[in-house]
Amino acid sequence: MTPLHISGWRVNDAIHHPDRSTADAIAQVSGGGALQVSFLTDTMARISLVPKDGFREPHTWAIAPFPGCDVPWTGRPRESLAGFARPAVVQSQAANGETLLSSPRLSVRLNGGPQAVTQLHWQDASTGQTFVLDRPTSAYLSERRTQLVRHSQVRIPGEHYFGLGDKTGPLNLAGRRLRCLGQDSLGYDPKTGDPLYKHWPFVMVRTTEGLWYGLYYDTLAACTFDLGCEHDNYHGFFRSVDIDDGDLDVYLMVGKSPAEVVAQFVALIGGTHLPPRWSLGYAQTAMGLADASDAQQQLNRFIDECQLHRMPISSFHYGSGYSSRGKQRYVFTWNHDKFPDPKTLNAKFQAHGMRLVANIKPCLLDDHPAYAGLVNEGAFVRERGTDTPVVEPFWDGQGAHLDFTRPATVAWWQSQLKRQVLDYGIDAGWNDNNEYALQHEDAWSEGAQLPIHRSRPLHALLMTRATFEAQQAHSAEPVFTVTRAGPPGLQRYAQTWSGDNTTSWPTLKWNLRTGLQMSLSGLFNVGHDVGGFYGPLPDPELFLRWVQASCLNPRMVMNSWKEGGVSNLPWMHPEVTDGVREAIGLRYRLMPYLWQCFEQATLFHRPIIRPTFFNFPDDARCLQDSDEFMLGESLLVSPVLDQGQTRKQVYLPLLGDGLAWLCFYSRERFAAGQVHSIDAALGHLPLFVIQGSSIPVAQALPGQLPRHDDPVAEVLQF
């Protein structure tokens, strides 16, 4: 790799005038190109390495700074600085000749002089304290052979790192090497598996002094983050980001708490969609039901069993079995041998209070009835410079992926979604298998004029947007959709989850962390397949603990694919069915509070579920790994994640003003800032409330099962 030398910083005269459409400081890069620094807000700046021939990714689909306004379908021009406050920047000179640029909260020292120096020092403007600085040796490197770009910064031992989307293992990512590259990860290791489904190059850092900042690398190209795994004796302690033939375009944001940083990042990428309230209820799906040869009969029976077992439920998610022939799946078709009268079945679901979501996939097998026509229309990702679609293995066959960067492809998708899904009485699309893990190096996204290695996650984003907007046009109701994959921006449209997990106690434990990691990354509407998607059926204890651990997550969907066509169902183990019903009932009782959390997520960019340190950043004990999480501002949830455990040691964070924690059920008082031994019997989910909190709760109407829209019965005062 070749070091890129930065020299000749030039401060833009425009910082003294109203026109702020260009960077605040620009330096020349050896070999051509420029490094640009732009102050966007008092607490946010941007560092862009512009190649001599211009950006490799000329547009971005992530950056959406205008509230309520989406990015154009063709993307936002990458060079644009529109939509940002662009604060007044003060220029001064340090004693050593360096230039200092400062906003009210953020400063950068531009190393300069006659020598070619490649280091930026970012400081807290109020204290002058440096909180992040480029590595003094070879901070910026590039590789001609692969066009890889590397950015290295100084790593301070004791820093904490969070984010990067759906990452596994402990929340603190220090010491790990992780990739941002979405792929189908069925059966992944819940503690060490990487990468999973999302492309999410955002990392949040807690400094050893307690300051927080975030770094978002805005690229669709694959990235590898080394957060202290690698050591090189010649360069000291460092961390690095490798970008695979994409652009180095970094947004830096600083705050005094993780809440300040996460809120800035989510606002930067367009905020969070507020879904319809019914989507907060418990939901069921199971591939075994829709895959069965008598699928319509089985689903009819499922509706009846929900009533028989008095199980609250708000929606049913059709697996792709409605479109299957054998093991193969044919999107936007119905297998009428298994579903002789789907509209009547769907009407029965709706009559029993269950909204419907249907699985849809972006790849058409080569014997799909629409395949030949779409080939002629150029609808698929193709080999560059040809009309030949890229054909690769997909669901026990060979197929081609739709090119969602082409308007005509989007139009076809939306028309089929309406005709084959929405007009059948189904409310929403579930965008699945959309990682676009194509291996052909010449695969080309025609509409965006990008190779597949720079556009894989873009297709997941645009597919989800196409589904969202089709539903928006079809109904005046608030839109709900789901996606398994995608980059920053997907939260503007969809809910997501941790993908195809495996039934085991370790999965239960580590999935909880993955959900919190996604929340810290700006993905707020998240959850996991309850009971495990893949692998053996959970035994009664594991099953109940999984339901309890998930009942207060933003998403609660029981989804499974098991050998022999069996499924995870709420009543699968009669000895714990009452406990399962009670845990689901708790979700519905707390629905008004949960809805408040969703509203706060949309209005103020605050996660719904959070590690305890998010709410209590000054309590160092909360930085330790634990099984606890906060639901909103007031509730602490402590699910049991270990087999056979009936008592838990729970740390309840420090509170000010002499406040204590109260048991949600009994109002028993627990001192803050201490570890307590808590009863955790099999049927019990430990749940605590901050003293002085008000928690609205709902009550089902007489003679009815709980519903997502039950009225507030009372506001509990703790």
Order of alpha helices (4+ residues) and beta strands (2+ residues): beta-beta-beta-beta-beta-beta-beta-beta-beta-beta-beta-beta-beta-beta-beta-beta-beta-beta-beta-beta-beta-alpha-beta-alpha-alpha-beta-beta-beta-alpha-beta-beta-alpha-beta-beta-beta-alpha-beta-beta-beta-alpha-beta-alpha-alpha-beta-alpha-alpha-beta-alpha-beta-beta-beta-beta-beta-beta-beta-beta-beta
